[in-house]
Amino acid sequence: MDAQHLIKMANQIGAFFESMPDRKEAQDGVANHIEKFWDPRMRKAFLGAIDANQDEALSKFVKEAITSHRSQILK
């Protein structure tokens, strides 16, 4: 999996949910979407890129959502 492509996709998901007025609900939406629609290999590669500090292009909003929902995404 190309980590930069996964980061780009996560940012697109985040851009959609970030417009919601309730920040917690928006972050839940990002995590739920990634958990529901991304293959486990994609999720693992994405989290690996974050762990390896290869996430410079990842939006702050998405990074917060992923950090607070990490255990949910690892399912």
ABEGO torsion letter per residue (X at the ends): XBAAAAAAAAAAAAAAAAABABAAAAAAAAAAAAAAABBAAAAAAAAAAAAAGAAAABBAAAAAAAAAAAAAAAX
